[in-house]
């Protein structure tokens, strides 16, 4: 199967491998692990903002789990801009600082607030504007979209564990829900 955007996805295994092939600066947890969770998320997605604290708690409770975040901007120009800034920040080892500032911000984001966030985490907004369109950023976004297309992921947040894809549940998920999909605890039987 030939992919678009220069990536070729020959198998589902290759797609999953590509999803986890992420710079370590964008990973919570160890460089390699038997337990790995890939999260496709969008900075404009309210459910992603709700899920993020659960991911941080999962990392705190289960530090051996490798959690890979893949920005997957689907909700318009601001999502695209924030994903570009996040990936550019990853090149400077500031990905998590950027995530925490953006996701922890309860106010609607605008250009002035984004500039303030960048300055607060020690990044130059003018430079970040240019760097958010770098080859690295484009390659990461292209790879994310190609993998998502191949795996038929259309929304956020989506959790990928091995060959299983889990769509964020409509009801409020719990930390135990995340641990369950990772096989860290027994899943609760459906009522």
WODAGI-V550004 format. One record per residue. N is the residue number from 1. PHI is phi in radians with two decimals (999 if undefined). BURIAL is # if it has 9 or more other ideal C-beta (glycine too) atoms within 8 Angstrom, else .. D_LAST is the distance of its C-alpha to the last C-alpha in Angstrom with 1 decimal. Layout:
N_PHI_BURIAL_D_LAST, N_PHI_BURIAL_D_LAST
//
This chain:
1_999_._40.6, 2_-1.72_._42.6, 3_-1.59_#_41.0, 4_-1.77_._42.4, 5_1.08_._43.8, 6_1.49_._45.5, 7_-1.82_#_42.4, 8_-2.04_._41.8, 9_-1.78_#_38.4, 10_-1.54_._39.1, 11_-2.74_._35.8, 12_-1.07_._32.2, 13_-1.02_._33.2, 14_-1.13_#_36.0, 15_-1.11_#_33.7, 16_-1.12_#_31.3, 17_-1.09_._34.5, 18_-1.13_#_35.9, 19_-1.12_#_32.9, 20_-1.58_#_33.3, 21_-1.39_._37.1, 22_-2.36_#_37.5, 23_-0.95_._40.2, 24_-1.01_._39.3, 25_-1.15_._40.0, 26_-1.90_#_36.8, 27_-2.12_#_34.7, 28_-1.68_#_33.0, 29_1.85_#_33.4, 30_-1.24_._35.6, 31_-1.13_._37.5, 32_-2.38_._35.7, 33_-2.87_#_32.5, 34_-1.28_._30.2, 35_-1.91_#_27.3, 36_-2.35_#_27.8, 37_-2.19_#_25.9, 38_-1.82_#_27.6, 39_-2.08_#_26.8, 40_-1.56_#_28.3, 41_-2.46_#_28.8, 42_-2.26_#_31.0, 43_-1.12_#_32.9, 44_-1.60_#_32.6, 45_-1.64_#_28.8, 46_-1.03_._27.2, 47_-1.14_#_23.9, 48_-1.16_#_26.0, 49_-1.15_._27.6, 50_-1.25_#_24.3, 51_-1.30_#_23.3, 52_-1.01_#_26.7, 53_-1.06_._26.5, 54_-1.14_#_23.4, 55_-1.12_#_25.5, 56_-1.14_#_28.3, 57_-1.17_#_26.1, 58_-1.05_#_24.8, 59_-1.09_#_28.5, 60_-1.16_._29.5, 61_-1.31_._26.9, 62_-2.29_#_27.3, 63_-1.12_._30.9, 64_-1.45_._31.0, 65_-1.42_#_28.5, 66_-1.60_#_30.5, 67_-1.94_#_29.2, 68_-1.86_#_31.2, 69_-1.76_#_31.3, 70_-2.09_#_32.6, 71_-1.01_#_33.8, 72_-2.33_#_32.8, 73_-1.23_#_34.6, 74_-2.19_#_33.3, 75_-1.92_._33.8, 76_1.84_._37.6, 77_-1.02_._40.8, 78_-1.16_#_39.7, 79_-1.07_#_36.8, 80_-1.07_#_39.4, 81_-1.09_#_41.8, 82_-1.14_#_39.4, 83_-1.10_#_38.2, 84_-1.08_#_41.9, 85_-1.13_#_42.7, 86_-1.08_#_39.8, 87_-1.20_#_41.0, 88_-1.12_#_44.6, 89_-1.12_#_43.6, 90_-1.06_#_42.1, 91_-1.14_#_45.6, 92_-1.91_._46.8, 93_0.99_._44.0, 94_-2.12_#_42.8, 95_-1.00_#_39.5, 96_-1.24_._37.4, 97_-1.05_#_39.9, 98_-1.11_#_39.5, 99_-0.98_#_35.7, 100_-1.06_._35.5, 101_-1.23_#_38.1, 102_-1.27_#_36.7, 103_-1.28_#_33.0, 104_-1.41_._33.9, 105_-1.58_#_36.0, 106_-1.43_._34.4, 107_-1.45_._37.4, 108_-1.11_._37.8, 109_-1.50_#_39.8, 110_-2.34_._43.2, 111_-0.99_._46.1, 112_-1.13_._47.6, 113_-1.20_#_44.4, 114_-1.13_#_43.8, 115_-1.03_#_47.5, 116_-1.10_._47.0, 117_-1.05_#_44.0, 118_-1.06_#_46.0, 119_-1.10_#_49.0, 120_-1.08_._46.9, 121_-1.70_#_45.6, 122_1.47_._49.1, 123_-2.00_#_49.1, 124_-1.43_._51.8, 125_-1.00_#_50.3, 126_-1.14_._53.2, 127_-1.15_._52.8, 128_-1.13_#_49.0, 129_-1.03_._49.5, 130_-1.25_._51.6, 131_-1.22_#_49.5, 132_-1.26_#_46.3, 133_-2.07_._47.9, 134_-1.29_#_49.0, 135_-1.06_._48.7, 136_-1.02_#_46.0, 137_-1.09_#_43.9, 138_-1.06_#_44.3, 139_-1.10_._43.5, 140_-1.12_#_40.3, 141_-1.16_#_39.1, 142_-1.03_#_40.3, 143_-1.11_#_38.4, 144_-1.05_#_35.2, 145_-1.15_#_35.5, 146_-1.15_#_36.5, 147_-1.10_#_33.6, 148_-1.06_#_31.1, 149_-1.11_#_32.8, 150_-1.11_#_32.7, 151_-1.55_#_29.0, 152_1.09_._28.2, 153_-1.64_#_27.1, 154_-2.09_._27.7, 155_-2.38_._26.0, 156_-2.33_#_25.6, 157_-1.35_#_24.3, 158_-2.15_#_23.3, 159_-1.86_#_22.7, 160_-2.06_#_24.2, 161_-2.23_#_23.7, 162_1.02_._25.9, 163_-1.79_._25.4, 164_-1.83_._21.9, 165_-1.99_#_21.6, 166_-2.10_#_18.8, 167_-1.44_._19.1, 168_-0.94_#_18.5, 169_-1.17_._15.2, 170_-1.11_._16.0, 171_-1.38_._14.3, 172_-1.14_._16.2, 173_-1.35_#_15.6, 174_-2.08_._16.4, 175_-1.05_#_18.8, 176_-1.13_._16.1, 177_-1.07_#_14.7, 178_-1.13_#_18.3, 179_-1.10_#_18.9, 180_-1.13_#_15.9, 181_-1.22_#_17.4, 182_-1.52_#_20.7, 183_1.31_._19.5, 184_-1.40_._20.7, 185_-2.46_._17.6, 186_-1.20_._14.8, 187_-1.21_._11.9, 188_-1.21_._8.7, 189_-1.15_._6.3, 190_-1.16_._3.8, 191_-1.51_._0.0
//
